[in-house]
Amino acid sequence: MRIGITGKLFMAIFATCMLALLTMHWGVRISFERGFIDYIKHSNEQRISMLGEALEEQYSQHGSWAFLRNNDQVVYRIMRSFERSNDSNQSLPPKGWRTQFWVVDSQNNRLVGHSGPIPQETTRHPIRYNDQIVGWVVATPPERLTRNADINFDRQQRQTSWVIVALSTLLAAAVTWLMSRGFLAPVKRLVAGTHRLAAGDFSTRVAVSSQDELGRLAQDFNHLATSLEKNEQMRRAFMADISHELRTPLAVLRGELEALQDGVRQPTPASLISLQAEVSTLTKLVNDLHQLSLSDLGALAYRKSQVDCVHLLEIAVAAFRERFHTKQLTIITHLPPQAILFGDPDRLNQLFNNLLENSLRYTDAGGKLEIGIEHLPGTVQIYWQDSAPGVSDEQLARIFERFYRTEGSRNRASGGSGLGLAICHNIVEAHGGNIHAEHSPFGGIRVTVDLPKTGE
């Protein structure tokens, strides 16, 4: 039989309670028994002292022990006088003797008391007359209970103590069970939530009922579930986007090839150029997917060295200037003489090309693109800001997501694969930098890249 964590916690707490309870019971019993014996011993000593004082007075009246020899009634009358006085005087010891006692003369001859030899270990109280010891009151020490009343009282206390232990055990068991269930309720919710999460139910959330470590664990679990749910949604969207992107050029290729096969179209240079264009589109999409998967896995090769990003940016702008001119777009640059970074020149060139391609595709004819580099403490800031059309705040927040394009129609004539900015984001992160987008003062988008300097 497997014992769950609730049972284990219950047994641990309950065992601790029982250990403390039995230890306390044992300590209380020892303390009571010793205290009761001490109490009896003290009361007997008081009685012996009082009896000795009374006998001193009687001896002074009679001048000898003749009045007491073999006359126990005298002692009994004295003892009864103690009991009568006890009813009105609370300072006197309680009624009843707990031990055997004797009265002996100065030569230790027994005058009154129990028959038989007097034990060696006794308590003695001297009886004096004219500063001389004329006798002793002798009593056995109360090392154990002898009177039936005392024994019954001790037995009653022991039974009461065990009843208290039994009731305390039941109370401890009930409280421990409730505590263990209460303590482990958040854990059980987390276990159940983890099972549902492992089964693929990413909408699972657990209630946060405290602010302690378990509460923070529940919050982290909810954050994890939210991330997994978002990743699952992104994965499904990613697969749908890939199928959409691949289906369009493949459908065109299939239609063109079937037309050529059926003789509807002739293999003219124009038809071959159309086929080549669709093949180029597929090739670019597959290459972008490959680059993105490598950057996600951290498998892109980065050969970093001291590079001048101004020089790299000038090369990239020169390569795109003719295409921008064809679309009637103006490129304006504000570049310092030099900006040294520790980075991979090939990946930085890919970053600049993707950003230029993005502005080229999404900027209306007659617009402009402004590119600048600024030196900031510890970083080099590179910015792109183009003209209309702009995007909404919601679109800005998603602009670096893969396959996301701001136009709702997903028109391939104006948009690319939707992977360029996602690749840019991964390249910048691999260089320890930061990239973000905001509204451009020219009506379009401003993309800012912060890359750390070296040697500072």
Secondary structure, DSSP 8 states (H G I E B T S, - for coil): ----HHHHHHHHHHHHHHHHHHHHHHHHHHHHHHHHHHHHHHHHHHHHHHHHHHHHHHHHHHSSSTTTTT-HHHHHHHHHHHHHHHHH-TTS--SS--S-EEEEETT--EEEE-SS---SS-EEEEEEETTEEEEEEEE---SS--SHHHHHHHHHHHHHHHHHHHHHHHHHHHHHHHHHHHHHHHHHHHHHHHHHHHTT-TT-------SSHHHHHHHHHHHHHHHHHHHHHHHHHHHHHHHHHHHHHHHHHHHHHHHHHHTSS---HHHHHHHHHHHHHHHHHHHHHHHHHHHHHT-S----EEEEHHHHHHHHHHHHHHHHHHTT-EEEEE--S--EEEE-HHHHHHHHHHHHHHHHHHS-TT-EEEEEEEEETTEEEEEEEEES----HHHHHTTTSTT--SSTT--TTT---S-HHHHHHHHHHHTT-EEEEEE-TTEEEEEEEEEE-S--
